[in-house]
Amino acid sequence: STQSTGSEHSYKLHFFNVKGSAELARILFFLSKKPFEDVRYANPGFGLTEGEDFSVLKNSGILPFGQVPILEVEQGGNKRIISQSSAIARYLAKEFGFYGNSNIEAARIDEIAEGVLDLVSAYRKQVQYAPMDEKEAATKKFHSETFSSFCSTLEKFKKENPDNDFLVGKSISLADVVFFVGLESVGQIDQVLKNFKEIEKVRQNIATLLEKYIASRPQTRVNAVSYTHLRAHE
């Protein structure tokens, strides 16, 4: 895959001190081996006590939609700010060669990314927002219906890309990263994935590539209710 030249780019990623919607970008930087500044902010209202003072960034006037994540990209004295997590991830994937080798591969990558966003959104509605006494039943229903249906589609997509270790094309792409991060968001999935051998293999391949990253990333914890609201307000 073609890689953008322009190693003189410098990057600064701003987000709260939690994985959340900046995790895609952080993983893409890790895979590309490009250096970047990972600026993490506290948000005491959400139980995030460690990090920079978010009010300074919020009041600076540089947040296009008044929210994070944002990515600062500087090249030759010109600075651009990119907002919206999906826009940031797609920009980095294109810059670093993780967006397929053709428009049809890029379209499949987009299909998978949108499917994962729908999955995480469904998880939020069906499981995280369920009353405490209904959570267990809601989780079972989510796994047996919504998540299994999603896995069936991805299994079919993977069978259209045989003899390769990843979901689209011959090498890791944004689709794989979104898939991996999405699965981290919905939790307790091992039982279901046992029925989908192809995508379970893909997940293992990605986990192997990200082993060093996962071992070294900050262990951020936030309680489930706060995390739900944090995701809703990103």
C-alpha positions, 0 to 999 in steps of 0.5 A: 500500500502506498504511504504518504511521504511527508515525514515532516508532519508533526501531530498532536492528538487531544482527548480525555485520559481514556480510550474512547473515540481517540483510541482508533487514532492512537492505534493507527499511530502505533501501527504506522510507527509515526511519532505523535503527542498524545495529550490527555485531559482530566474530566472530574465530572466523569471520574477522570482525575488524571491529565491536563485541564480540559477547561483551558482547551475548551475555552481556547476557541480551537475546538471546531465543534466544541468537543474532543478528539481533535488532531493538530497537524503541522507541516512547514509552519502550517497548522490544521485542526481536524475534528470528529473521531471518524474524520481523524481516523480516516485521514490517518488511515489514508496518510499511513496506507491503511485505507485499501489499494482501490476504491472498492477496498476503501468502500468495504473498509467504510462498510465495516467501519459503519457497521461497527459504529452501528453495533456499538450504538446498539450495545449502548442502547440495548445494554448500557442504558438497560435498567440494572435488573434487566442488564443480564437478559439485555446482554444475552439478547444483544449477543444472541441477536444483534452481535451474532448478526453482525458477526455473520456479515463480517464472516461473509465479508472475510470469506470474500477475502480468502488466504489473507490474515485481515478483513480487507486486502492483504494487509491490516487496514482501518477496517481491522482496527475499527473491528478490534476497538469495537469489540473492546467496547461491547465486551464479553464476546468470546462465547459468540466469536467461537462460532465465527472462526474466520473473524476470530482468527482476524481478531487474534492476528490484530491482537498479535500486532497490537500486543506491545501497544495494549501492554503499554497503553495507560490503564484508564478506568471509568465507571460504566455509567460515566463511560456511557455518558462520556461516549455520548458527549464526545 
